[in-house]
């Protein structure tokens, strides 16, 4: 889960295989190990629980490869036909698909998380709470070092386009810099809402022996995507819309050289997926 709202979700599908295109499908095949290692740090789990974490993350990678990766490939194939006339439509479609992929992943993992939570001990729940507290302290320290929000967002956009093999010209950079000023800085509010969500999560985990625990935890996990209430979600949606418009307008006014460079990068991503799917079909 992102530590701050990602207003550049349109970049999601375009960069998800970046590491694979550089290091090959080996990186992708190790993704379940990285994910398992991440969850293992939450508490001192038993050997049986660790085996369950490893099985779930391995099964998740298999599921993602079988069900989601072909869909991502299809989106990338569509993006290969991007031009200044259809950029708006394709960027919006990419954003919508990105939302769908995230939702599908959340739905897949929620069931396993709820089942796994029922095996936790009181001490492990305390350890999980302590783990989140350490993360929150780390984020607070990091926030003190944060610079001007618009400059950080501008830098993120430049980096995002660079990953897509697009070198922006001065006019495009000026356009981005001007329009990101409309984006609201929600970093502090997001952090507060996230901390409250974690506090409620620990309370729910402590009631895991109560009737209705499964539904209560599932509802809480789903609520993560709508933190802060209607007003905050409205600001978030507005930020996302501005982000989509910046990306689509920039691509709609891209030069032929930039478009061709972008397409070459997309072809690299597609080739990475093809290698992964080919390797998996031989298993």
N, C-alpha and C positions, 0 to 999 in steps of 0.2 A: 504494500500500500504506500502510496506517495505520502511524503511528509508534508507537502503543500499541494494545493489544487493545481493540477496540470492543465494549464490553459492552452497547451499546444498538443492536445490529444491527436490532432491530425498527423503529427509526426510519429505517433506510436507505431503504426504498422510499417512505417518506412525505415525505422531504426531498430526494430526488434531483432533483426538478424544481422545487425552490423558486426557484432563480434564473430558471428559464424562466417561471414564473408572474408574476414581477415584471418581467422585461425582455423577455418574449416569446420566440418560437421562435428569434429571431436568436442568442441566447446559445447555444442548443443547437447550431445550425448551425455555430457557431464552435468547438465543443468539440474537433474534430479538430485545429484550429490550435493550441489551447492545449496539447493532449496532445503534438503534434509538437514544439512549442517546448520543452516540459519535457525530452523525450528528447535534443534537440539540445544541451542544456547539459552532457551527460555527457562529451563529448570534442570535439576538433576533427575533425569528419567531412568527408569529401570531398563534392563536389557530388552525385556519384552516390549516396552513402550518404544524404545529406539528402533527395534525391528519393525514395529508398526509404522513409525514415521518414515522409515526408509521404503517400506512397501507402498505406502500411500503416495509418496513423491515419485517413485518409479512408475506406478500405475498412472499418475497424473501426466507424466511426460508421454507415456504411451497413448493415453487418451487424447492429449493435445496434438500429438503428431498425427494420429489417425483421423481426428475429427476437425480440428481447428486449422492446422497447417495448410491443408488443401484450400481452405476458405481464404486464408491470408494470401496464398499464391494467386488465387483468382482476383483478389483486390489489386495485387501488384500488376497482374497482367492488364487489368483495366487501366491502371496508372501509366502503363507503358505507352498508351495511346493519348496521353495528356497533351493538349495544346492550348494556346491562348483563348480559344473559343469554348472549350469544355472544362477548363480548370475549375471553375466554381462548382460545377456539378460533381466532378470526381473528388474534389477535396472534401465536400460535404459528405459524400458517400463513404469516403475513407474514415471520416470522423464517426459516422453512425456505426460502421462496421467495427471500429475500435471499441466503441461502447459495448457492442454486443459481445465481443470476444472477452472483455473484462467481466461482463455479467455472467457469461457461461463459465468462466474459470471460478468465479466466486460461488456460483451454484454448485459446481462440482466439488469444491473443497469444503463447503459448509457442512455437508452431511458427515464427512469424515472427522471434521473438527469437533462436532457435537458428540459423536460416538467416542472419540478419543478423550474428550473432557470428562466423561463419566468414569474414566479410569484414574483420574488425578487424585492425589492425596492432599490433605490439608496443607502439608508442608510444601508441596509442589505449587499449589495455588499461591502461597506466600512468595515463593521464589519467582513465579511468573509476574506477580505484582511488583517485586523488587526489580526485575529485569526491565519492565516498562518504565519504572521510576528512573532508573539509570539512563534510559534512552531519552526521557523527558529532560533530565538535567543536562544531558549532552546537547540536546536541541536548543535549550535556553542559552547555553554558553555559545553555541553557534550563532544564535540570533544576535548576540551582542556584537558579532563581527560582521553582520550583514551590512551591506552598503545601501545606497539609494535604490529603491525597488525598481524604478523604471530602467535604471542602468543594468541591473541584474537581468531583468526580463529581456532587454535589448541584446545583451550578451548571449542569452540562451537562444534567441531567435537566430542570431548570426551563426552560432554553433550548429543549430539544427539544420539550417540550409547548407552549411558546409558539409555536414554528414551526408546530405543528399547530393553532394558533388556540385553545389551551386555557389558560385562566388558572386555575391551581391555587388551591384555598382552603387555609387554615391546616392543617386536618386532613390533607389530602392531602400537603402539604409535610412535615408532621411524620412521616407514615408513610414517605415516601421517605427522609427524613433518618435515621430509625431503622434502616431495612433496608439502606441502603448501607454501614452499618458492618460488615456481613457480607462485603463485597466485599474481596478481597485486593489489595493494592497490588503490581502486578507490573511497574511501570515500569522499575525498575533491571534486573531479570532479563531482561525483553524486550529492553532495549537491548544487554545483553551477548550474548544469543543472536543478535541481529540482526547485531552486529559480527562475530561468528564466521562467520555465514552469508555475509556479504560477503567476508570473507577467503578462504573456500573458493570463492566464486564467481570471484574473481580468479585463483586457482590453476587452476581449470577452464578459464577463458578463455585462460590461457597455454598450455594443452595442446590448443588447438583443432585442431591438425594431427594429433593422435593418433587412432588407430582407436577408435571407440566414443564419440567426443566428443559426438555428438548425444544419445545416450541418457543419458550422464553429466550433461550440462547440463540436460536435461529433468527428470531425477530430482531434481536439485538445486533447480530452480525449484518443483517440486511440493512439495518438503520444506519450503518456507517457511511453509506453513500448519500445520506440526506441529513447530515449533521447540521445543527445550527438553526433549524426552523426555516420557515418560508422566506423571511427577509434575507437571510444569509445565502440560501439556495438561489434566490433571485439574483443576488450579486454574482454568485458563482457562474450562473448561466450567462449573465451578461458578459462576464470576463471571457468565457468560452466562446461566445459569439464574436466578440472582438478579435479573439485569437484566430478563429476560422476565417474571418474576413481579411485579416492581415495576410494570412498564408495564401488564400485563394486570389486576392487582388495582386499579390506579388507574382504569383505564377501566371496570372492572366496577362501580366505586362512583362513577362520574361522574354529575353531575346532568344533567337533560334539556337544560338550557341549554348545558352543556359538550359534550354529544354532538352537538347540532345545530350548534354552532360548529365542531366537528371535521369534521362532514360537509360543511359549506360549504367548508372548506379542501380536503378531498378532491375535491370537485367542481371546484375551481380547478385542481388537479393534472390531473384527467382532461381538462379543457378544454385545458390546455396540451399534453397528449399528442395530443389530437385535432387541434390546429392544426399540430403538427409532422408528424403522419402525413398530413394533408391537403396540406401544402406539399410533402412528399416525393413524394406520389402524382402531383403535377403536374410533377415533374422529367422 
